[in-house]
Amino acid sequence: MGTLIFSATVILVVVGFSNHTLWLAAIVLLFLYVRYGRTGGSTSTAGSPGPAPQGSGGPPGAAGRPDSSYRAYRDRRDRQARWERRYRRERPLEARRQERQN
């Protein structure tokens, strides 16, 4: 994904060498990539409420990392299930709205 974004940015800069609008588009593209594209957890599955903010008790940064053993997988899965139950308990209206969307 990052390679695609950087390639598009370079193309916008080269093609728009005399067109400042394309330079602005390249800057906006890079800004959006840095702001939203680098987290990796931006796409959530249908059943999960999305990535947890840091420091809020959610699973700490285990989004794309493969587990080294079955026990690590089970621990991560159990932590995620506890987090989702807590989320639904503390935010019932938001949880119902998300269930209606899916």
For each residue, the residues with C-beta under 8 A, 3 or more apart:
1: 4 5 37
2: 5 6 33 37 38
3: 6 7
4: 1 7 8
5: 1 2 8 9 29 30 33 37
6: 2 3 9 10
7: 3 4 10 11
8: 4 5 11 12 26 29
9: 5 6 12 13 26 29 30
10: 6 7 13 14
11: 7 8 14 15
12: 8 9 15 16 22 23 25 26 29
13: 9 10 16 17 22 23 26
14: 10 11 17
15: 11 12 19 22
16: 12 13 19 20 21 22 23 25 26
17: 13 14
18:
19: 15 16 22 23
20: 16 23 24
21: 16 24 25
22: 12 13 15 16 19 25 26
23: 12 13 16 19 20 26 27
24: 20 21 27 28
25: 12 16 21 22 28 29
26: 8 9 12 13 16 22 23 29 30
27: 23 24 30 31
28: 24 25 31 32
29: 5 8 9 12 25 26 32 33
30: 5 9 26 27 33 34
31: 27 28 34 35
32: 28 29 35 36 37
33: 2 5 29 30 36 37 38
34: 30 31 37 38
35: 31 32
36: 32 33 39 42
37: 1 2 5 32 33 34 42
38: 2 33 34
39: 36 42 51 63
40: 63 64
41: 44 50 51 63 64
42: 36 37 39 51
43:
44: 41 48 49 50 51
45: 48
46: 102
47: 84 102
48: 44 45 80 84
49: 44 84 87 88 94 95 98
50: 41 44
51: 39 41 42 44 58 63
52: 56 57 58 59 83
53: 56 58
54: 58 60 61
55:
56: 52 53
57: 52 83 86
58: 51 52 53 54 83
59: 52 62 76 79 80 83
60: 54
61: 54 65
62: 59 65 76
63: 39 40 41 51
64: 40 41
65: 61 62
66:
67: 70 72 73 76
68: 72
69: 72 73
70: 67 73 74
71: 74 75
72: 67 68 69 75 76
73: 67 69 70 76 77
74: 70 71 77 78
75: 71 72 78 79
76: 59 62 67 72 73 79 80
77: 73 74 80 81
78: 74 75 81 82
79: 59 75 76 82 83
80: 48 59 76 77 83 84
81: 77 78 84 85
82: 78 79 85 86
83: 52 57 58 59 79 80 86 87
84: 47 48 49 80 81 87 88
85: 81 82 88 89
86: 57 82 83 89 90
87: 49 83 84 90 91 94 95
88: 49 84 85 91 92 95
89: 85 86 92
90: 86 87
91: 87 88 94 95
92: 88 89 95 96
93: 96 97
94: 49 87 91 97 98
95: 49 87 88 91 92 98 99
96: 92 93 99 100
97: 93 94 100 101
98: 49 94 95 101 102
99: 95 96 102
100: 96 97
101: 97 98
102: 46 47 98 99
